[in-house]
């Protein structure tokens, strides 16, 4: 049994990520995390379109960077 399921912490964090970065394109996130990020989805899809379907690897990368406060910076850098 996962602790995340007991207190909804992961689900709440995912909702925050989706709310704050949902408009970010998968193509932009692939500049950060590599071509395997959200595999099977076009680069023009937004994060909010695929968030519920991400595999654990892609979702874990987002969660880690969001939790450490690095996601904003990485997205900004990828856009420039």
HTML snippet that shows the backbone in 3Dmol.js (N, CA, C, O; Angstrom):
<script src="https://3Dmol.org/build/3Dmol-min.js"></script>
<div id="view" style="width:600px;height:400px;position:relative"></div>
<script>
const pdb = `
ATOM      1  N   UNK A   1       0.838  -1.178   0.000  1.00  0.00           N
ATOM      2  CA  UNK A   1       0.000   0.000   0.000  1.00  0.00           C
ATOM      3  C   UNK A   1       0.886   1.246   0.000  1.00  0.00           C
ATOM      4  O   UNK A   1       1.843   1.326   0.770  1.00  0.00           O
ATOM      5  N   UNK A   2       0.583   2.182  -0.830  1.00  0.00           N
ATOM      6  CA  UNK A   2       1.394   3.391  -0.967  1.00  0.00           C
ATOM      7  C   UNK A   2       0.929   4.482  -0.019  1.00  0.00           C
ATOM      8  O   UNK A   2      -0.272   4.684   0.158  1.00  0.00           O
ATOM      9  N   UNK A   3       1.866   5.180   0.586  1.00  0.00           N
ATOM     10  CA  UNK A   3       1.513   6.310   1.444  1.00  0.00           C
ATOM     11  C   UNK A   3       0.832   7.416   0.674  1.00  0.00           C
ATOM     12  O   UNK A   3      -0.002   8.131   1.229  1.00  0.00           O
ATOM     13  N   UNK A   4       1.169   7.572  -0.590  1.00  0.00           N
ATOM     14  CA  UNK A   4       0.549   8.622  -1.401  1.00  0.00           C
ATOM     15  C   UNK A   4      -0.956   8.414  -1.481  1.00  0.00           C
ATOM     16  O   UNK A   4      -1.711   9.387  -1.499  1.00  0.00           O
ATOM     17  N   UNK A   5      -1.402   7.178  -1.529  1.00  0.00           N
ATOM     18  CA  UNK A   5      -2.827   6.899  -1.590  1.00  0.00           C
ATOM     19  C   UNK A   5      -3.530   7.168  -0.277  1.00  0.00           C
ATOM     20  O   UNK A   5      -4.736   7.413  -0.262  1.00  0.00           O
ATOM     21  N   UNK A   6      -2.796   7.128   0.829  1.00  0.00           N
ATOM     22  CA  UNK A   6      -3.399   7.335   2.134  1.00  0.00           C
ATOM     23  C   UNK A   6      -3.721   8.799   2.406  1.00  0.00           C
ATOM     24  O   UNK A   6      -4.759   9.106   2.993  1.00  0.00           O
ATOM     25  N   UNK A   7      -2.854   9.691   1.992  1.00  0.00           N
ATOM     26  CA  UNK A   7      -3.081  11.100   2.327  1.00  0.00           C
ATOM     27  C   UNK A   7      -3.272  11.999   1.111  1.00  0.00           C
ATOM     28  O   UNK A   7      -3.368  13.217   1.257  1.00  0.00           O
ATOM     29  N   UNK A   8      -3.329  11.422  -0.082  1.00  0.00           N
ATOM     30  CA  UNK A   8      -3.551  12.168  -1.324  1.00  0.00           C
ATOM     31  C   UNK A   8      -2.471  13.202  -1.629  1.00  0.00           C
ATOM     32  O   UNK A   8      -2.683  14.085  -2.460  1.00  0.00           O
ATOM     33  N   UNK A   9      -1.333  13.109  -0.979  1.00  0.00           N
ATOM     34  CA  UNK A   9      -0.291  14.103  -1.193  1.00  0.00           C
ATOM     35  C   UNK A   9       0.173  14.139  -2.645  1.00  0.00           C
ATOM     36  O   UNK A   9       0.306  15.222  -3.215  1.00  0.00           O
ATOM     37  N   UNK A  10       0.422  12.985  -3.255  1.00  0.00           N
ATOM     38  CA  UNK A  10       0.862  12.960  -4.652  1.00  0.00           C
ATOM     39  C   UNK A  10      -0.214  13.544  -5.552  1.00  0.00           C
ATOM     40  O   UNK A  10       0.088  14.331  -6.449  1.00  0.00           O
ATOM     41  N   UNK A  11      -1.459  13.169  -5.326  1.00  0.00           N
ATOM     42  CA  UNK A  11      -2.554  13.666  -6.151  1.00  0.00           C
ATOM     43  C   UNK A  11      -2.656  15.184  -6.026  1.00  0.00           C
ATOM     44  O   UNK A  11      -2.844  15.870  -7.031  1.00  0.00           O
ATOM     45  N   UNK A  12      -2.536  15.714  -4.827  1.00  0.00           N
ATOM     46  CA  UNK A  12      -2.600  17.163  -4.634  1.00  0.00           C
ATOM     47  C   UNK A  12      -1.449  17.853  -5.352  1.00  0.00           C
ATOM     48  O   UNK A  12      -1.645  18.890  -5.986  1.00  0.00           O
ATOM     49  N   UNK A  13      -0.260  17.291  -5.258  1.00  0.00           N
ATOM     50  CA  UNK A  13       0.903  17.859  -5.932  1.00  0.00           C
ATOM     51  C   UNK A  13       0.712  17.830  -7.444  1.00  0.00           C
ATOM     52  O   UNK A  13       1.045  18.800  -8.125  1.00  0.00           O
ATOM     53  N   UNK A  14       0.183  16.739  -7.973  1.00  0.00           N
ATOM     54  CA  UNK A  14      -0.060  16.648  -9.406  1.00  0.00           C
ATOM     55  C   UNK A  14      -1.052  17.719  -9.846  1.00  0.00           C
ATOM     56  O   UNK A  14      -0.895  18.314 -10.912  1.00  0.00           O
ATOM     57  N   UNK A  15      -2.068  17.964  -9.030  1.00  0.00           N
ATOM     58  CA  UNK A  15      -3.042  19.005  -9.341  1.00  0.00           C
ATOM     59  C   UNK A  15      -2.408  20.377  -9.368  1.00  0.00           C
ATOM     60  O   UNK A  15      -2.749  21.201 -10.216  1.00  0.00           O
ATOM     61  N   UNK A  16      -1.489  20.637  -8.452  1.00  0.00           N
ATOM     62  CA  UNK A  16      -0.781  21.913  -8.418  1.00  0.00           C
ATOM     63  C   UNK A  16       0.096  22.081  -9.650  1.00  0.00           C
ATOM     64  O   UNK A  16       0.143  23.157 -10.247  1.00  0.00           O
ATOM     65  N   UNK A  17       0.785  21.020 -10.024  1.00  0.00           N
ATOM     66  CA  UNK A  17       1.638  21.063 -11.218  1.00  0.00           C
ATOM     67  C   UNK A  17       0.767  21.335 -12.440  1.00  0.00           C
ATOM     68  O   UNK A  17       1.101  22.190 -13.261  1.00  0.00           O
ATOM     69  N   UNK A  18      -0.331  20.623 -12.565  1.00  0.00           N
ATOM     70  CA  UNK A  18      -1.214  20.777 -13.703  1.00  0.00           C
ATOM     71  C   UNK A  18      -1.801  22.188 -13.755  1.00  0.00           C
ATOM     72  O   UNK A  18      -1.896  22.783 -14.828  1.00  0.00           O
ATOM     73  N   UNK A  19      -2.188  22.714 -12.614  1.00  0.00           N
ATOM     74  CA  UNK A  19      -2.757  24.060 -12.555  1.00  0.00           C
ATOM     75  C   UNK A  19      -1.730  25.119 -12.964  1.00  0.00           C
ATOM     76  O   UNK A  19      -2.040  26.034 -13.726  1.00  0.00           O
ATOM     77  N   UNK A  20      -0.528  24.988 -12.458  1.00  0.00           N
ATOM     78  CA  UNK A  20       0.502  25.999 -12.706  1.00  0.00           C
ATOM     79  C   UNK A  20       1.174  25.840 -14.069  1.00  0.00           C
ATOM     80  O   UNK A  20       1.531  26.840 -14.692  1.00  0.00           O
ATOM     81  N   UNK A  21       1.354  24.609 -14.545  1.00  0.00           N
ATOM     82  CA  UNK A  21       2.122  24.357 -15.770  1.00  0.00           C
ATOM     83  C   UNK A  21       1.338  23.603 -16.834  1.00  0.00           C
ATOM     84  O   UNK A  21       1.926  23.101 -17.792  1.00  0.00           O
ATOM     85  N   UNK A  22       0.035  23.516 -16.683  1.00  0.00           N
ATOM     86  CA  UNK A  22      -0.799  22.747 -17.604  1.00  0.00           C
ATOM     87  C   UNK A  22      -0.710  23.183 -19.054  1.00  0.00           C
ATOM     88  O   UNK A  22      -0.882  22.359 -19.952  1.00  0.00           O
ATOM     89  N   UNK A  23      -0.445  24.459 -19.306  1.00  0.00           N
ATOM     90  CA  UNK A  23      -0.366  24.968 -20.677  1.00  0.00           C
ATOM     91  C   UNK A  23       0.990  24.696 -21.332  1.00  0.00           C
ATOM     92  O   UNK A  23       1.155  24.938 -22.528  1.00  0.00           O
ATOM     93  N   UNK A  24       1.947  24.204 -20.574  1.00  0.00           N
ATOM     94  CA  UNK A  24       3.278  23.924 -21.115  1.00  0.00           C
ATOM     95  C   UNK A  24       3.182  22.792 -22.133  1.00  0.00           C
ATOM     96  O   UNK A  24       2.554  21.764 -21.879  1.00  0.00           O
ATOM     97  N   UNK A  25       3.805  22.991 -23.274  1.00  0.00           N
ATOM     98  CA  UNK A  25       3.766  21.993 -24.336  1.00  0.00           C
ATOM     99  C   UNK A  25       4.705  20.826 -24.038  1.00  0.00           C
ATOM    100  O   UNK A  25       5.767  21.001 -23.442  1.00  0.00           O
ATOM    101  N   UNK A  26       4.294  19.645 -24.461  1.00  0.00           N
ATOM    102  CA  UNK A  26       5.115  18.448 -24.289  1.00  0.00           C
ATOM    103  C   UNK A  26       6.461  18.627 -24.990  1.00  0.00           C
ATOM    104  O   UNK A  26       7.484  18.155 -24.495  1.00  0.00           O
ATOM    105  N   UNK A  27       6.466  19.294 -26.119  1.00  0.00           N
ATOM    106  CA  UNK A  27       7.720  19.565 -26.828  1.00  0.00           C
ATOM    107  C   UNK A  27       8.703  20.344 -25.970  1.00  0.00           C
ATOM    108  O   UNK A  27       9.906  20.085 -26.017  1.00  0.00           O
ATOM    109  N   UNK A  28       8.210  21.291 -25.192  1.00  0.00           N
ATOM    110  CA  UNK A  28       9.071  22.059 -24.282  1.00  0.00           C
ATOM    111  C   UNK A  28       9.617  21.155 -23.184  1.00  0.00           C
ATOM    112  O   UNK A  28      10.797  21.227 -22.841  1.00  0.00           O
ATOM    113  N   UNK A  29       8.759  20.310 -22.638  1.00  0.00           N
ATOM    114  CA  UNK A  29       9.203  19.409 -21.571  1.00  0.00           C
ATOM    115  C   UNK A  29      10.201  18.381 -22.086  1.00  0.00           C
ATOM    116  O   UNK A  29      11.054  17.915 -21.330  1.00  0.00           O
ATOM    117  N   UNK A  30      10.105  18.025 -23.356  1.00  0.00           N
ATOM    118  CA  UNK A  30      11.085  17.095 -23.937  1.00  0.00           C
ATOM    119  C   UNK A  30      12.454  17.750 -24.068  1.00  0.00           C
ATOM    120  O   UNK A  30      13.465  17.048 -24.058  1.00  0.00           O
ATOM    121  N   UNK A  31      12.514  19.061 -24.188  1.00  0.00           N
ATOM    122  CA  UNK A  31      13.812  19.750 -24.189  1.00  0.00           C
ATOM    123  C   UNK A  31      14.484  19.598 -22.838  1.00  0.00           C
ATOM    124  O   UNK A  31      15.712  19.604 -22.746  1.00  0.00           O
ATOM    125  N   UNK A  32      13.693  19.462 -21.800  1.00  0.00           N
ATOM    126  CA  UNK A  32      14.212  19.330 -20.438  1.00  0.00           C
ATOM    127  C   UNK A  32      14.516  17.873 -20.106  1.00  0.00           C
ATOM    128  O   UNK A  32      15.601  17.557 -19.619  1.00  0.00           O
ATOM    129  N   UNK A  33      13.566  16.995 -20.369  1.00  0.00           N
ATOM    130  CA  UNK A  33      13.645  15.611 -19.897  1.00  0.00           C
ATOM    131  C   UNK A  33      14.013  14.590 -20.959  1.00  0.00           C
ATOM    132  O   UNK A  33      14.207  13.417 -20.640  1.00  0.00           O
ATOM    133  N   UNK A  34      14.111  15.004 -22.203  1.00  0.00           N
ATOM    134  CA  UNK A  34      14.479  14.082 -23.268  1.00  0.00           C
ATOM    135  C   UNK A  34      13.278  13.638 -24.083  1.00  0.00           C
ATOM    136  O   UNK A  34      12.130  13.862 -23.699  1.00  0.00           O
ATOM    137  N   UNK A  35      13.559  13.010 -25.208  1.00  0.00           N
ATOM    138  CA  UNK A  35      12.519  12.638 -26.167  1.00  0.00           C
ATOM    139  C   UNK A  35      11.570  11.558 -25.642  1.00  0.00           C
ATOM    140  O   UNK A  35      10.486  11.375 -26.196  1.00  0.00           O
ATOM    141  N   UNK A  36      11.951  10.858 -24.610  1.00  0.00           N
ATOM    142  CA  UNK A  36      11.089   9.823 -24.052  1.00  0.00           C
ATOM    143  C   UNK A  36       9.995  10.354 -23.146  1.00  0.00           C
ATOM    144  O   UNK A  36       9.112   9.605 -22.729  1.00  0.00           O
ATOM    145  N   UNK A  37      10.048  11.650 -22.836  1.00  0.00           N
ATOM    146  CA  UNK A  37       9.035  12.232 -21.954  1.00  0.00           C
ATOM    147  C   UNK A  37       7.675  12.197 -22.648  1.00  0.00           C
ATOM    148  O   UNK A  37       7.553  12.641 -23.789  1.00  0.00           O
ATOM    149  N   UNK A  38       6.666  11.680 -21.976  1.00  0.00           N
ATOM    150  CA  UNK A  38       5.301  11.576 -22.514  1.00  0.00           C
ATOM    151  C   UNK A  38       5.310  10.910 -23.891  1.00  0.00           C
ATOM    152  O   UNK A  38       4.683  11.383 -24.839  1.00  0.00           O
ATOM    153  N   UNK A  39       6.034   9.807 -23.968  1.00  0.00           N
ATOM    154  CA  UNK A  39       6.148   9.069 -25.229  1.00  0.00           C
ATOM    155  C   UNK A  39       4.768   8.724 -25.776  1.00  0.00           C
ATOM    156  O   UNK A  39       3.863   8.334 -25.038  1.00  0.00           O
ATOM    157  N   UNK A  40       4.636   8.876 -27.077  1.00  0.00           N
ATOM    158  CA  UNK A  40       3.384   8.561 -27.737  1.00  0.00           C
ATOM    159  C   UNK A  40       2.460   9.746 -27.914  1.00  0.00           C
ATOM    160  O   UNK A  40       1.431   9.635 -28.581  1.00  0.00           O
ATOM    161  N   UNK A  41       2.811  10.880 -27.327  1.00  0.00           N
ATOM    162  CA  UNK A  41       1.989  12.082 -27.459  1.00  0.00           C
ATOM    163  C   UNK A  41       2.712  13.096 -28.337  1.00  0.00           C
ATOM    164  O   UNK A  41       3.936  13.212 -28.265  1.00  0.00           O
ATOM    165  N   UNK A  42       1.975  13.828 -29.161  1.00  0.00           N
ATOM    166  CA  UNK A  42       2.619  14.810 -30.030  1.00  0.00           C
ATOM    167  C   UNK A  42       3.215  15.961 -29.219  1.00  0.00           C
ATOM    168  O   UNK A  42       2.719  16.285 -28.140  1.00  0.00           O
ATOM    169  N   UNK A  43       4.271  16.574 -29.737  1.00  0.00           N
ATOM    170  CA  UNK A  43       4.922  17.668 -29.016  1.00  0.00           C
ATOM    171  C   UNK A  43       4.022  18.891 -28.854  1.00  0.00           C
ATOM    172  O   UNK A  43       4.303  19.757 -28.026  1.00  0.00           O
ATOM    173  N   UNK A  44       2.951  18.968 -29.630  1.00  0.00           N
ATOM    174  CA  UNK A  44       2.034  20.109 -29.530  1.00  0.00           C
ATOM    175  C   UNK A  44       0.950  19.905 -28.474  1.00  0.00           C
ATOM    176  O   UNK A  44       0.145  20.806 -28.242  1.00  0.00           O
ATOM    177  N   UNK A  45       0.914  18.740 -27.833  1.00  0.00           N
ATOM    178  CA  UNK A  45      -0.034  18.507 -26.735  1.00  0.00           C
ATOM    179  C   UNK A  45       0.406  19.304 -25.526  1.00  0.00           C
ATOM    180  O   UNK A  45       1.600  19.511 -25.311  1.00  0.00           O
ATOM    181  N   UNK A  46      -0.550  19.747 -24.742  1.00  0.00           N
ATOM    182  CA  UNK A  46      -0.209  20.449 -23.510  1.00  0.00           C
ATOM    183  C   UNK A  46      -0.104  19.444 -22.370  1.00  0.00           C
ATOM    184  O   UNK A  46      -0.654  18.345 -22.439  1.00  0.00           O
ATOM    185  N   UNK A  47       0.604  19.835 -21.334  1.00  0.00           N
ATOM    186  CA  UNK A  47       0.760  18.968 -20.173  1.00  0.00           C
ATOM    187  C   UNK A  47      -0.599  18.600 -19.597  1.00  0.00           C
ATOM    188  O   UNK A  47      -0.804  17.457 -19.189  1.00  0.00           O
ATOM    189  N   UNK A  48      -1.532  19.548 -19.557  1.00  0.00           N
ATOM    190  CA  UNK A  48      -2.850  19.253 -18.997  1.00  0.00           C
ATOM    191  C   UNK A  48      -3.589  18.185 -19.805  1.00  0.00           C
ATOM    192  O   UNK A  48      -4.404  17.446 -19.252  1.00  0.00           O
ATOM    193  N   UNK A  49      -3.311  18.098 -21.110  1.00  0.00           N
ATOM    194  CA  UNK A  49      -3.952  17.086 -21.951  1.00  0.00           C
ATOM    195  C   UNK A  49      -3.467  15.675 -21.637  1.00  0.00           C
ATOM    196  O   UNK A  49      -4.217  14.715 -21.813  1.00  0.00           O
ATOM    197  N   UNK A  50      -2.243  15.537 -21.182  1.00  0.00           N
ATOM    198  CA  UNK A  50      -1.662  14.199 -21.001  1.00  0.00           C
ATOM    199  C   UNK A  50      -1.301  13.870 -19.557  1.00  0.00           C
ATOM    200  O   UNK A  50      -0.861  12.755 -19.277  1.00  0.00           O
ATOM    201  N   UNK A  51      -1.474  14.801 -18.647  1.00  0.00           N
ATOM    202  CA  UNK A  51      -1.031  14.625 -17.257  1.00  0.00           C
ATOM    203  C   UNK A  51      -1.541  13.314 -16.638  1.00  0.00           C
ATOM    204  O   UNK A  51      -0.777  12.601 -15.988  1.00  0.00           O
ATOM    205  N   UNK A  52      -2.798  13.002 -16.833  1.00  0.00           N
ATOM    206  CA  UNK A  52      -3.367  11.792 -16.227  1.00  0.00           C
ATOM    207  C   UNK A  52      -2.870  10.506 -16.861  1.00  0.00           C
ATOM    208  O   UNK A  52      -3.079   9.422 -16.316  1.00  0.00           O
ATOM    209  N   UNK A  53      -2.208  10.617 -18.017  1.00  0.00           N
ATOM    210  CA  UNK A  53      -1.765   9.430 -18.748  1.00  0.00           C
ATOM    211  C   UNK A  53      -0.250   9.234 -18.722  1.00  0.00           C
ATOM    212  O   UNK A  53       0.262   8.295 -19.332  1.00  0.00           O
ATOM    213  N   UNK A  54       0.465  10.103 -18.025  1.00  0.00           N
ATOM    214  CA  UNK A  54       1.930   9.994 -17.986  1.00  0.00           C
ATOM    215  C   UNK A  54       2.355   8.736 -17.253  1.00  0.00           C
ATOM    216  O   UNK A  54       1.733   8.322 -16.275  1.00  0.00           O
ATOM    217  N   UNK A  55       3.431   8.134 -17.749  1.00  0.00           N
ATOM    218  CA  UNK A  55       3.970   6.981 -17.024  1.00  0.00           C
ATOM    219  C   UNK A  55       4.704   7.469 -15.780  1.00  0.00           C
ATOM    220  O   UNK A  55       4.947   8.666 -15.623  1.00  0.00           O
ATOM    221  N   UNK A  56       5.046   6.556 -14.916  1.00  0.00           N
ATOM    222  CA  UNK A  56       5.638   6.925 -13.624  1.00  0.00           C
ATOM    223  C   UNK A  56       6.986   7.629 -13.780  1.00  0.00           C
ATOM    224  O   UNK A  56       7.332   8.487 -12.968  1.00  0.00           O
ATOM    225  N   UNK A  57       7.748   7.276 -14.815  1.00  0.00           N
ATOM    226  CA  UNK A  57       9.041   7.926 -15.031  1.00  0.00           C
ATOM    227  C   UNK A  57       8.853   9.401 -15.349  1.00  0.00           C
ATOM    228  O   UNK A  57       9.476  10.255 -14.719  1.00  0.00           O
ATOM    229  N   UNK A  58       8.003   9.705 -16.317  1.00  0.00           N
ATOM    230  CA  UNK A  58       7.774  11.097 -16.698  1.00  0.00           C
ATOM    231  C   UNK A  58       7.154  11.885 -15.548  1.00  0.00           C
ATOM    232  O   UNK A  58       7.568  13.007 -15.260  1.00  0.00           O
ATOM    233  N   UNK A  59       6.161  11.289 -14.896  1.00  0.00           N
ATOM    234  CA  UNK A  59       5.496  11.957 -13.785  1.00  0.00           C
ATOM    235  C   UNK A  59       6.463  12.175 -12.623  1.00  0.00           C
ATOM    236  O   UNK A  59       6.430  13.216 -11.967  1.00  0.00           O
ATOM    237  N   UNK A  60       7.311  11.202 -12.377  1.00  0.00           N
ATOM    238  CA  UNK A  60       8.300  11.329 -11.299  1.00  0.00           C
ATOM    239  C   UNK A  60       9.280  12.463 -11.540  1.00  0.00           C
ATOM    240  O   UNK A  60       9.668  13.161 -10.603  1.00  0.00           O
ATOM    241  N   UNK A  61       9.681  12.651 -12.785  1.00  0.00           N
ATOM    242  CA  UNK A  61      10.591  13.746 -13.107  1.00  0.00           C
ATOM    243  C   UNK A  61       9.931  15.092 -12.812  1.00  0.00           C
ATOM    244  O   UNK A  61      10.551  15.981 -12.229  1.00  0.00           O
ATOM    245  N   UNK A  62       8.691  15.231 -13.213  1.00  0.00           N
ATOM    246  CA  UNK A  62       7.958  16.477 -12.947  1.00  0.00           C
ATOM    247  C   UNK A  62       7.798  16.716 -11.453  1.00  0.00           C
ATOM    248  O   UNK A  62       8.047  17.817 -10.962  1.00  0.00           O
ATOM    249  N   UNK A  63       7.385  15.685 -10.739  1.00  0.00           N
ATOM    250  CA  UNK A  63       7.179  15.818  -9.290  1.00  0.00           C
ATOM    251  C   UNK A  63       8.456  16.235  -8.584  1.00  0.00           C
ATOM    252  O   UNK A  63       8.440  17.108  -7.716  1.00  0.00           O
ATOM    253  N   UNK A  64       9.560  15.609  -8.958  1.00  0.00           N
ATOM    254  CA  UNK A  64      10.843  15.913  -8.313  1.00  0.00           C
ATOM    255  C   UNK A  64      11.221  17.378  -8.518  1.00  0.00           C
ATOM    256  O   UNK A  64      11.567  18.076  -7.565  1.00  0.00           O
ATOM    257  N   UNK A  65      11.152  17.837  -9.763  1.00  0.00           N
ATOM    258  CA  UNK A  65      11.545  19.215 -10.042  1.00  0.00           C
ATOM    259  C   UNK A  65      10.571  20.223  -9.452  1.00  0.00           C
ATOM    260  O   UNK A  65      10.980  21.305  -9.033  1.00  0.00           O
ATOM    261  N   UNK A  66       9.291  19.882  -9.413  1.00  0.00           N
ATOM    262  CA  UNK A  66       8.306  20.768  -8.808  1.00  0.00           C
ATOM    263  C   UNK A  66       8.560  20.874  -7.308  1.00  0.00           C
ATOM    264  O   UNK A  66       8.553  21.969  -6.745  1.00  0.00           O
ATOM    265  N   UNK A  67       8.782  19.740  -6.675  1.00  0.00           N
ATOM    266  CA  UNK A  67       9.000  19.698  -5.222  1.00  0.00           C
ATOM    267  C   UNK A  67      10.244  20.484  -4.810  1.00  0.00           C
ATOM    268  O   UNK A  67      10.254  21.140  -3.768  1.00  0.00           O
ATOM    269  N   UNK A  68      11.292  20.413  -5.633  1.00  0.00           N
ATOM    270  CA  UNK A  68      12.536  21.113  -5.297  1.00  0.00           C
ATOM    271  C   UNK A  68      12.534  22.571  -5.756  1.00  0.00           C
ATOM    272  O   UNK A  68      13.471  23.316  -5.467  1.00  0.00           O
ATOM    273  N   UNK A  69      11.473  22.981  -6.476  1.00  0.00           N
ATOM    274  CA  UNK A  69      11.384  24.365  -6.932  1.00  0.00           C
ATOM    275  C   UNK A  69      12.141  24.656  -8.218  1.00  0.00           C
ATOM    276  O   UNK A  69      12.326  25.821  -8.569  1.00  0.00           O
ATOM    277  N   UNK A  70      12.580  23.627  -8.924  1.00  0.00           N
ATOM    278  CA  UNK A  70      13.371  23.823 -10.132  1.00  0.00           C
ATOM    279  C   UNK A  70      12.552  23.834 -11.424  1.00  0.00           C
ATOM    280  O   UNK A  70      13.066  24.229 -12.470  1.00  0.00           O
ATOM    281  N   UNK A  71      11.299  23.412 -11.371  1.00  0.00           N
ATOM    282  CA  UNK A  71      10.517  23.260 -12.593  1.00  0.00           C
ATOM    283  C   UNK A  71      10.314  24.593 -13.313  1.00  0.00           C
ATOM    284  O   UNK A  71      10.471  24.657 -14.532  1.00  0.00           O
ATOM    285  N   UNK A  72       9.976  25.636 -12.601  1.00  0.00           N
ATOM    286  CA  UNK A  72       9.776  26.954 -13.223  1.00  0.00           C
ATOM    287  C   UNK A  72      11.030  27.383 -14.001  1.00  0.00           C
ATOM    288  O   UNK A  72      10.948  27.790 -15.160  1.00  0.00           O
ATOM    289  N   UNK A  73      12.152  27.285 -13.358  1.00  0.00           N
ATOM    290  CA  UNK A  73      13.425  27.703 -13.971  1.00  0.00           C
ATOM    291  C   UNK A  73      13.732  26.866 -15.221  1.00  0.00           C
ATOM    292  O   UNK A  73      14.146  27.402 -16.248  1.00  0.00           O
ATOM    293  N   UNK A  74      13.527  25.560 -15.120  1.00  0.00           N
ATOM    294  CA  UNK A  74      13.838  24.683 -16.253  1.00  0.00           C
ATOM    295  C   UNK A  74      12.927  24.985 -17.446  1.00  0.00           C
ATOM    296  O   UNK A  74      13.382  24.979 -18.590  1.00  0.00           O
ATOM    297  N   UNK A  75      11.652  25.246 -17.185  1.00  0.00           N
ATOM    298  CA  UNK A  75      10.729  25.577 -18.281  1.00  0.00           C
ATOM    299  C   UNK A  75      11.114  26.899 -18.907  1.00  0.00           C
ATOM    300  O   UNK A  75      11.146  27.015 -20.132  1.00  0.00           O
ATOM    301  N   UNK A  76      11.408  27.898 -18.094  1.00  0.00           N
ATOM    302  CA  UNK A  76      11.825  29.207 -18.613  1.00  0.00           C
ATOM    303  C   UNK A  76      13.057  29.080 -19.471  1.00  0.00           C
ATOM    304  O   UNK A  76      13.123  29.663 -20.553  1.00  0.00           O
ATOM    305  N   UNK A  77      14.033  28.330 -19.010  1.00  0.00           N
ATOM    306  CA  UNK A  77      15.276  28.128 -19.760  1.00  0.00           C
ATOM    307  C   UNK A  77      15.008  27.406 -21.079  1.00  0.00           C
ATOM    308  O   UNK A  77      15.611  27.751 -22.095  1.00  0.00           O
ATOM    309  N   UNK A  78      14.133  26.430 -21.087  1.00  0.00           N
ATOM    310  CA  UNK A  78      13.826  25.666 -22.293  1.00  0.00           C
ATOM    311  C   UNK A  78      13.099  26.523 -23.332  1.00  0.00           C
ATOM    312  O   UNK A  78      13.211  26.271 -24.532  1.00  0.00           O
ATOM    313  N   UNK A  79      12.368  27.516 -22.880  1.00  0.00           N
ATOM    314  CA  UNK A  79      11.625  28.387 -23.786  1.00  0.00           C
ATOM    315  C   UNK A  79      12.525  29.448 -24.432  1.00  0.00           C
ATOM    316  O   UNK A  79      12.157  30.039 -25.447  1.00  0.00           O
ATOM    317  N   UNK A  80      13.674  29.683 -23.860  1.00  0.00           N
ATOM    318  CA  UNK A  80      14.587  30.711 -24.394  1.00  0.00           C
ATOM    319  C   UNK A  80      15.659  30.141 -25.279  1.00  0.00           C
ATOM    320  O   UNK A  80      16.493  30.884 -25.796  1.00  0.00           O
TER     321      UNK A  80
END
`;
const viewer = $3Dmol.createViewer("view");
viewer.addModel(pdb, "pdb");
viewer.setStyle({}, {cartoon: {color: "spectrum"}});
viewer.zoomTo();
viewer.render();
</script>
